[in-house]
Amino acid sequence: MKADQALFDAAVEQLHARRPGTLAGVAAAVYLGDGSILTGVPLDNINPSMTLCAETGPICQAYTLGKVVVASICVAAEEGGRGLHVLAPCGACQERLALWGPDVEVGVASADSDAGWESKSLIELHPHYWAAAYAETSKWPTQGEHSD
């Protein structure tokens, strides 16, 4: 399952629900293996080092529920209403999503796409994933190998 318009729309809906009346903010949405969607926003805190990425909430919720994440998207809205942008997952969120393997799809900005973004697999984003050195049977560690 790819990051698609429905996943994008779910993130935008979460953004507007969390920040009604403002045009700035970030929200994320993930598809689970059964096609359901979880959404999240960053943790706001006066101490910036205590905030969390928007993807963290739905990733942790999926893991807690024992569900598989198959796609993720992060949408940012700029102050002043200059539009919505899809942000590729930061390095920390790539590591979090890596638990579910190299085929997890994520939204990334793309000047070549009419939408301004497209879906790419984690292995396309990170073809030289460092933890591959610890994979016993493939080019990507299993979830069990991630937690060893």
One Martini backbone bead per residue (centre of mass of N, CA, C, O) as a GRO file, in nm:
protein
  148
    1MET     BB    1   0.096   0.036   0.023
    2LYS     BB    2   0.052   0.364  -0.042
    3ALA     BB    3   0.097   0.680  -0.042
    4ASP     BB    4  -0.197   0.881  -0.052
    5GLN     BB    5  -0.462   1.088  -0.066
    6ALA     BB    6  -0.606   0.969   0.185
    7LEU     BB    7  -0.365   1.008   0.375
    8PHE     BB    8  -0.331   1.306   0.334
    9ASP     BB    9  -0.620   1.386   0.424
   10ALA     BB   10  -0.592   1.277   0.715
   11ALA     BB   11  -0.367   1.473   0.797
   12VAL     BB   12  -0.522   1.735   0.738
   13GLU     BB   13  -0.757   1.682   0.929
   14GLN     BB   14  -0.580   1.670   1.184
   15LEU     BB   15  -0.464   1.952   1.160
   16HIS     BB   16  -0.740   2.104   1.177
   17ALA     BB   17  -0.828   1.982   1.452
   18ARG     BB   18  -0.571   2.084   1.619
   19ARG     BB   19  -0.562   2.374   1.428
   20PRO     BB   20  -0.790   2.576   1.445
   21GLY     BB   21  -0.762   2.872   1.246
   22THR     BB   22  -0.494   2.770   1.128
   23LEU     BB   23  -0.209   2.749   0.880
   24ALA     BB   24  -0.024   2.599   1.093
   25GLY     BB   25   0.160   2.287   1.074
   26VAL     BB   26   0.154   1.933   1.182
   27ALA     BB   27   0.089   1.606   1.028
   28ALA     BB   28  -0.002   1.253   1.050
   29ALA     BB   29  -0.015   0.934   0.860
   30VAL     BB   30  -0.112   0.583   0.884
   31TYR     BB   31  -0.094   0.270   0.752
   32LEU     BB   32  -0.228  -0.028   0.792
   33GLY     BB   33  -0.253  -0.352   0.690
   34ASP     BB   34  -0.590  -0.317   0.700
   35GLY     BB   35  -0.627   0.012   0.609
   36SER     BB   36  -0.603   0.168   0.843
   37ILE     BB   37  -0.595   0.485   1.030
   38LEU     BB   38  -0.342   0.688   1.174
   39THR     BB   39  -0.291   0.980   1.377
   40GLY     BB   40  -0.078   1.288   1.415
   41VAL     BB   41   0.108   1.503   1.636
   42PRO     BB   42   0.297   1.709   1.779
   43LEU     BB   43   0.467   1.778   2.065
   44ASP     BB   44   0.411   2.034   2.266
   45ASN     BB   45   0.681   2.253   2.390
   46ILE     BB   46   0.875   2.487   2.543
   47ASN     BB   47   1.079   2.251   2.504
   48PRO     BB   48   1.211   2.152   2.211
   49SER     BB   49   1.351   1.877   2.316
   50MET     BB   50   1.039   1.755   2.390
   51THR     BB   51   0.956   1.697   2.124
   52LEU     BB   52   0.765   1.544   1.856
   53CYS     BB   53   0.688   1.386   1.600
   54ALA     BB   54   0.401   1.321   1.428
   55GLU     BB   55   0.463   1.005   1.380
   56THR     BB   56   0.502   0.886   1.667
   57GLY     BB   57   0.218   0.822   1.762
   58PRO     BB   58   0.123   0.615   1.539
   59ILE     BB   59   0.363   0.427   1.570
   60CYS     BB   60   0.322   0.354   1.871
   61GLN     BB   61   0.032   0.255   1.844
   62ALA     BB   62   0.085   0.026   1.648
   63TYR     BB   63   0.286  -0.127   1.828
   64THR     BB   64   0.095  -0.164   2.071
   65LEU     BB   65  -0.124  -0.324   1.880
   66GLY     BB   66   0.037  -0.509   1.669
   67LYS     BB   67   0.082  -0.347   1.410
   68VAL     BB   68   0.120  -0.268   1.066
   69VAL     BB   69   0.322  -0.056   0.887
   70VAL     BB   70   0.294   0.062   0.530
   71ALA     BB   71   0.237   0.383   0.569
   72SER     BB   72   0.354   0.736   0.537
   73ILE     BB   73   0.263   1.082   0.637
   74CYS     BB   74   0.374   1.431   0.614
   75VAL     BB   75   0.214   1.744   0.698
   76ALA     BB   76   0.268   2.089   0.604
   77ALA     BB   77   0.186   2.417   0.724
   78GLU     BB   78   0.207   2.743   0.645
   79GLU     BB   79   0.232   3.041   0.729
   80GLY     BB   80  -0.009   3.223   0.540
   81GLY     BB   81  -0.112   3.001   0.329
   82ARG     BB   82   0.128   2.852   0.129
   83GLY     BB   83   0.056   2.561   0.194
   84LEU     BB   84   0.121   2.221   0.131
   85HIS     BB   85   0.355   1.977   0.267
   86VAL     BB   86   0.564   1.712   0.207
   87LEU     BB   87   0.746   1.517   0.442
   88ALA     BB   88   0.996   1.350   0.500
   89PRO     BB   89   1.128   1.145   0.704
   90CYS     BB   90   1.315   1.151   0.942
   91GLY     BB   91   1.559   0.970   1.076
   92ALA     BB   92   1.397   0.875   1.323
   93CYS     BB   93   1.144   0.778   1.161
   94GLN     BB   94   1.291   0.579   0.986
   95GLU     BB   95   1.371   0.398   1.223
   96ARG     BB   96   1.086   0.337   1.321
   97LEU     BB   97   0.981   0.219   1.040
   98ALA     BB   98   1.197  -0.015   1.007
   99LEU     BB   99   1.045  -0.240   1.165
  100TRP     BB  100   0.863  -0.296   0.881
  101GLY     BB  101   1.063  -0.238   0.658
  102PRO     BB  102   1.159  -0.155   0.320
  103ASP     BB  103   0.838  -0.127   0.209
  104VAL     BB  104   0.775   0.119   0.335
  105GLU     BB  105   0.575   0.390   0.271
  106VAL     BB  106   0.652   0.734   0.173
  107GLY     BB  107   0.629   1.064   0.180
  108VAL     BB  108   0.753   1.288  -0.083
  109ALA     BB  109   0.894   1.527  -0.233
  110SER     BB  110   0.793   1.639  -0.582
  111ALA     BB  111   0.847   1.814  -0.876
  112ASP     BB  112   0.732   1.578  -1.083
  113SER     BB  113   0.460   1.617  -0.940
  114ASP     BB  114   0.145   1.739  -0.936
  115ALA     BB  115   0.123   1.721  -0.611
  116GLY     BB  116   0.439   1.741  -0.491
  117TRP     BB  117   0.424   1.422  -0.449
  118GLU     BB  118   0.537   1.093  -0.328
  119SER     BB  119   0.595   0.744  -0.322
  120LYS     BB  120   0.830   0.571  -0.107
  121SER     BB  121   1.057   0.361  -0.007
  122LEU     BB  122   1.286   0.312   0.230
  123ILE     BB  123   1.503   0.192   0.036
  124GLU     BB  124   1.501   0.446  -0.146
  125LEU     BB  125   1.592   0.644   0.082
  126HIS     BB  126   1.783   0.387   0.219
  127PRO     BB  127   2.008   0.187   0.057
  128HIS     BB  128   2.231   0.210   0.322
  129TYR     BB  129   2.143   0.063   0.569
  130TRP     BB  130   2.306   0.012   0.861
  131ALA     BB  131   2.141  -0.254   0.975
  132ALA     BB  132   2.222  -0.464   0.754
  133ALA     BB  133   2.467  -0.584   0.915
  134TYR     BB  134   2.234  -0.751   1.108
  135ALA     BB  135   2.131  -0.922   0.886
  136GLU     BB  136   2.081  -1.266   0.825
  137THR     BB  137   1.860  -1.300   0.550
  138SER     BB  138   1.894  -0.995   0.457
  139LYS     BB  139   1.895  -0.637   0.383
  140TRP     BB  140   1.695  -0.647   0.640
  141PRO     BB  141   1.589  -0.628   0.942
  142THR     BB  142   1.404  -0.759   1.156
  143GLN     BB  143   1.211  -0.700   1.420
  144GLY     BB  144   1.376  -0.884   1.606
  145GLU     BB  145   1.657  -0.761   1.531
  146HIS     BB  146   1.586  -0.475   1.637
  147SER     BB  147   1.540  -0.591   1.952
  148ASP     BB  148   1.828  -0.728   2.026
   0.00000   0.00000   0.00000
